[in-house]
């Protein structure tokens, strides 16, 4: 039986990559020059400020994740305990 040749399809570089919301990525827009440059402070501390700002915004946006992880852990532990009990009862 003959092998099929796999053809690798590469999207044209002229079309921007699309992500979940249907908008081009920020990196593609920045490379094309569509986004304004980030303002720079006179002291040069913009990198530290942007990291602190992004960490704070992430904490606000994903505050519910810790509660969800606790709930998942509790459910997983309960299911594991049920499996152990069923394993003992069935034998």
Secondary structure, 3 states (H helix, E strand, C coil): CCCCCCCCCCCCCCCCCECCCCCECHHHHHHHCCCCCCCCCCCCCHHHHHHHHHHHHHHHHCCHHHHHHHHHHHHHHHHHHHHHHHHHHHC
